[in-house]
């Protein structure tokens, strides 16, 4: 009987081999006799993302953003109905790692029932940026949602202008990215100036960092903080190249580089070479400008963070804020291996860094900022529960001003005029219109974060603790977020003084919901 089975299997394999050979031969004959068919095949391949996006993919199949997620951003940006009906179509029970937010039956805060409640409410950060280290220009950021670092050069001038105008309308911060502070950043939005490895906008004719130029720059622009970029989620550990064809006169003037020549960003900084000299440079910048100074990094080797916190705990020097970028971040073009497999995803990386600061007793003195798909309310809530004080939005902000997820950011052919320096393509982006959409999106995200916080019984998303989120680990199992990441019960929240201060601020900002008047028989 075994011989018969083996003989039958061999026969089927032979038939399959013949069929495969014939199929390949027919395809080669077709392509040889009708070359246009071959070109059509490659045309269809190039159109694959659009065909899948609009005709094939389901609501939750696409990446990096699903159709449902994009629809929520688009509707929010346009001020349209962004509610969803008929229940979730997510496969909750069979999705390991799915977060579930646990609302409270009774709590200090009570969400209002009006669908527009919270949309115009100010939602400032729970911590004062730079206060712990006594910076001269310490301040409380007016928004827990801010626009992340995207440089003029990677984005068109029209896109940068739309985002900056939107930041002004929404009252949030706009990070310049490492490409310098351009005229497109000067439309009313307050700025975080990012210092990358090439020191664009504050370098001398030899490419060296120039402290006086930095001082002059921040004195003439609404810069509220400085961010030293160590790495980013899209291409951690890599530098960058802006090809000569993209280096226009405007980009050259903004960055302080020659026009029409390749623009190189090194992979490492020249002003410091280890943790000790990094902290010296932080203090130099803070003293020279009076501004809060922080670092931005993706998370890889934890030895850096251990040494950083050890030296900060020893006293005298330290960063005012830490921006953690998840490996799922993606506005920068990079080799596929870096996009897919280098640096930890946000939740894992952030939790490890936060725990390192917490173990040294530093977590209450540092403002933590998160980035990496945190512009979606569910991801944002988890970030706050893990200890974020603010979240940065990048690709979600691009979606708000018209991005269609064409994934052509690295080709200079972005069809919506956002990620391109092609003047003809960028001409189609109207900053006046798109700025309103950017502001609508930021305000709606803040509204949803506030509503969820109130459903959890607290006045502000920064007061959501890690016990308020449950992570599904299988069909019938789940674990609290603090157990998943090994948090102590007190971790993930601001200090008691900061909690009291933000609760008092929100008491005057956010109208509370309620119920019908109690009946004569009410018991409490």
N, C-alpha and C positions, 0 to 999 in steps of 0.2 A: 504493500500500500504506500509506503514511504517513497519507493521508487517511482510510483505513479504520480505522486504529488510533485516530486522533483522534476519529472518529465513535463508535467503540465506547466509548472512555473517556468521552465526553460523555454517552452513553446511560447508562452505569453511574452517573455522577455524578447524573444526573437521578433515576434510580431510588432512589439512596441519599437524596437530598434529600426525595423523597416519603415514603420509609419513616420518615425521622427526624421529618418533620412529623406524620405519622400517630401515631407513638409518643408524641410530646409532647402531641398533642391527647388521646390516650387517657388519658395520665397525669393531665392537667388535669381531664378529665371524671370520672375515678375519684376524685380528691381532692375535687372539688366535690360529688359525689353521696355520697361516703362519707368525711366529714372525719376520722373515727377512723383511717382508713388513713394520712392525712397525719401525725397525731400519732404513730402507730406507727412511721412512718419516722424521726422525730426520736428516739423512744425507742430504736430499734435503733441509731441513730448514737451516742447517749449510752452505750449498753452495748457499743459496739464494742471498746474495749480488753479488757473481760472476755471477750467472745465470741472474739476473736482469741487471747487468752492461753490459754484452756482448750480451744478446739475447733478452731482453724484454724491457728495459727502453728506452724512447725516448731521444732526444738530450738534453732536458732541464728538465727532470724529477728527476734526481738523486740528492741526497744531501749527504754530504755537498757541493760537487762539481759536476756540471753536466758534461755530456760527452763532450759538446762543450768547457767548461772551461778547462777540463783536456786535451782535444785535443790541445787547444791553448798552454798550458804549455808544453806538450810533444814536440810539433813541435818547439816551441821556444828553448827548451833545446837542441834539436838535430840539430838546425840550418836549419830546413826544412821550407817549405812554410807554414806560419801560417795564411794566409789569408782565408777568407770564401766567398763563392760565392752564388749568387742567392738571396741575400737579407737576412734579419734577419728572423729567425723562432721563435723569442720571440713574445709573445702576448702583444705588447706595450700598445694598447689602453685600454685593460681590466686589466692591472696590476697596482693597486694602489701602489704608492711609487716608480715607475720606474723612474730613473734619466735620463734626456736628457741634453746633453752638447750643449751649444749654441755657434756655431762658429761665428766669425766676418767676415764681408765682407772686411773690411780694418782694419789693425792693425800694431803695431810696428814690430812684427815678422811675417815672411812669411815662412811657411813650405816648405822644398825642396820636389821635386816630386819623387826622387829616392827611391825605396823601402828599400834600405839599409841606407839611410840618417839617421843620429842620432844614429846608432848602436854603434859606437865607441866613441861617444861624452861623455866627462866627465859631470856629472850632480851633482855638489856639493850642499850642503844645503845652503839655503838663509841666515841662521843665523850662527854665530860663537858660538859653544858650550862652555859655561863657561865664555864668554867675559863679560856679564852683571855684574857678581859678581867678576870679576877679578881673576879667577883661574889661577894658575901659568902655567898650561898646557892646557889652552883653545885652541881650534882648530876648523877649519871649516871642518866638515865631508865631505869626498870626494864623497859621494854618498847619494842621497835621498832615495835609496832602500837598506836596510840592512837585514841581516839574524837574525831572532828572536831567543829568548831564548829557546833552546832545550838541555837538559842536557845529558852528557855522563852518561849512566845508563838507561835512557829512550830510547836513541838512541844508536846504536852500535858504537864501536870505528871507524869502517870503514866509517859509515855514517857521523860521526863528522869530520873525516879527509877529506872526500870528500867536505863537506860544507866549511871547513876552507880553503882548497886549492882553492875552487871556489871563496871564498871571496877575497883571494889574487889576483886571476886572474881578478876579476871584480872590484877590488879596493873599496870594501865595508867593513863595520864592521860586525863582527860575535859575537853575544851575547853568552856567555858561558852557560847560564842557571844556575840554583842554584846548580847544581851538582859538581861544582868546575872546576878548570882549569887542564885539563888532557893533557897527551902527544899528544893526537889527535888534540888538539887545537893549536899546535905549528908547523904549516906548512905554515906560511907566512901571514895568515890573521890577521888583527888588531882586537883587542878584546874589548868588553864591558864586564866587570866582574860583574856578578850578585851576590848579597848578599841575600840569602834566610834566612828563619828562623832558619836553622840549621848551617849556617855559614860554609858550607863545603869548605875546602881548606884553611880556615883561622881561625881554632878553635883549642883549646888546647885539652889535653887528657880527659878533663871532658865535652867537648862539648861547652865550653864557647868561645865567640868571642875573638880573639887575634889580637890586632892592629899591633903588630910587625910582625906577620906572614903575615898579609895583605900587609904591606909595603914591605916585602921581596918578596912576590909573584908578586906584580905589578912592582917591580924593575927588575925582571928577565923575564918579558914577555911583549909583545907589547900591554899592556892594555892602552886604551885611555880614558876610563870613567868607573865610578862605578854606578851600578843600584841597588837600594834597592827594593826588591820585596815585596810588601805588599799583593798582591793577583794576580790571573790570571783568564782569562776568562773561562778556562775549569773547574776550581774548586775553585771559589772564596770563601774565608773564610775557606778553608780546608787545612790541612797539607797533608802529603803523607807518604807512606810506600814503600820502595824497599825491597821485600822479601829476606830473607837470601840466598836463592838459587841463586839470581842474584848478590850478593855482592862478586864479584871476588876479587882477590888480587889487580888487577889494579884499580878497582873502590874504594876499601878500601883505597889504597894509595892516590888516587886523592881527596877523600872526607875527609880523616883523621879519618876513623872509623874502627872498628874491622872487619876483614874478616869473611864472613859466618854467620853474624848475621843480623837480621832485621834492616834496616836503617830507622829511623824515622825523618820526618820533621814536627816540631810542626806547629800549625795553627797560632801562633803569635810570634812576636819577643820578645827576652829577653832584648835587649839593650835599648829599649825605650817603653813607655807605653801610650803616648799621643802625640798630635801634637807638644807641646812645646819641649818635650825630643827628638822627631824625628828630629826637626830642629837643636837641639844641636848636635845630632849624625851626621847629614849631614855636619855641619860645622867642626866637629872633623875629619871626613874622608877626607874632602877637604883640610884641613890644613895639615894633616899628609901625604897626597899623592900628593897634588897639582892638582889632577884630577877633572874634572867636576863630580858632583854627582847628580843623579836624583832618581826618584821613579817610580815604575811600579805598576799599580793597575787596576783592573776592577772597574766598577762604580756601587755603590749601594746607601747607605745613603749619601746625599749631605752635611750633617753637617760637616763631616771631611773636605771637600774641602772649605767650607765657613771659617772654623777656620784657615785652612792652609793659605789661601790667606789673611785673616785679619792679621795674625802674620807676613807674608812676607811683607805686605804693611806697617807695622809698622817699617820695616827697620832692617838691621843688619844681618838677616839670611834668607836663602831661597834655594830652589832646583834650579839646573841649567836646568833640563829637566824633563818632565813628559811623561811617556809612558802609554797610555790608551789602555787597552786590552778589546775588545768587548766580550760580553757573547757568541758570536758565535765562539770564539776561541776554539781550540780543540786538541792540541798535548798532553795534559795531560789526563790520564784516571780518570774518576770520576763517582760517582753515577748518574743515569739517571736524577734525579731531578735537580742536579747541572748543568749537561750538558745542559739541556733543559730550565730551568726556573729560575736560580739564576744569577743575575747581568744583567745590561742593555746591549742591543746590541750596537755595536760600535757607529753608528751615533748619537743615542739618548744620550748615555753616554758621548761621547766626546763633543758634542755640549753643554751640561750642564756644564761640567768642564771648557771648553774654555770660555764660557760666564761668569763663576764665576771669572776667572782670568781677563777677559777683563773689567768687571765692576769695579775692583780694580786698573785698569791701569797697570797690570802686564804682559799682554799677549805678549808684544814686547820683554820682558826680559827673557822669558822662551822658550826653544826649545820644541815643541810638537811633539811627536812620536805616531803613531797609529798602532794598530795591530788587526787582526780579518778579514780574507779574503780580505785584502787590496792588495794582490799580483796579483789581476786582474785589468787591466787598468781602467775599469769603476769605480770600487770601490775606487781605488787609487785616481782618479781625484776628486771624491766627498770628500774624506778625505782632500786633499789639499785645496779644496774650503772652507771647514769648518775651516781651520786654521792649519792643520798638516804641519810640516816642513820636516818630514821624515816618511817613512812607513817601518814597519818590516814585513818580510815574513817568515812563518813557514811551514804550510802544503803545500803551493805552492812550497817551496824549496824542501820539501820531494818528491813531485811529480816529480820535475825536476831531481832528482837523482834516480828515479825508482819506487816510491810508486804507487801502483795500487788501492788505496782506498779499500783495503781488510777489513779495520776496525777491525784488530786483534792486534792493538797496545798494548792492555792491557793483551794479552795472552802469550807473548814471542814467538809467532809462526809466526811473520811477514814473509811472503813468499819471500819478496825482500831483507831481511837482514838489514832493516833500523831500525825498532823499536823492536829490540831484542838483547839479550845477548847470544843467541845460536850461538856458534862459527861456526857451520856447515852452518847455514843459512847466517850469516854475511860474510862468506868466498866468497859468490857469488857476493858481491858488490865490484867493482873495483874502489878505490878512484881516480886513475889517470883518468879514463874515466869519472866518474860521476862528478868530479870537473869541467871539461870543460862544462858539461851540466848545472851545477849549475850557472857557470859564464855566459853562453849563455842566460840562462833564465833571470838573473838579468839585463844584458845589453839590452835584448829585451824589458823588462818591462820599463826600463828607456827610451829607444827609443820611445815607444808608449806614455809614459807620456809627453815626450818632443814634440812629434808631435801634441798631443792634445793641449798642451799649446800654441804652435805656431798657431794652427787653431783658438784658442781663442784670438789671437793677442798679446800674451805676450811671453817673452823669456824663461820662467821657470815655472814649475808646481806650485811652491810656490807663483807665482804671479796671479794664477787663483782665482778670487774672488767668493763669494757666489752667486753673481748675474749671473754668467756664467752657472749655472746649474738650470734646471727647473725640478720639481718633478711632475709627473702625478698623479692626485688624482681621476681620473675617465675617462669615455669614452670621455668627451669633456672638461675636466677641468685640470688645472695644477697650481702650485704655485712656485715662485722663492725659491731657497734653503734658502736664508736669511730670508724669511717670514716664512717658515716652522719651523725654529728653533729660530725665534725671534732675529736674529742678527741685530746689528746696522750697518749702511753702511760701517763704517771703520773697522769692525771686519773681521778676517779671513786672514789678510795680515801681512807680517813683517813690521817693521818700515820703514819710508821713506828712511833712510840711508841704511838699509839693502836691500831694493828694488833696489836702485840705484847701490849698490855694486854688487849684483848678476846679474843685467842686463848688467853691464860692463863686468863681468866675462864671461857671456854667449855670448857676442858679439864677443869674441875671440875664443869661443869654438865651436859654432854651425854654420855651413854654412847655409846661408839663401837661400830660393828658389827665384823664379822670374818668368818672362814671356818672351815672344819673344821680340825682339827689337821693340820700338814704331815706328809706321808709321809716315810719314811726316805730317799726319793730326791729330795726337794725340793731345788731349786737356788738358792733365794733367798727 
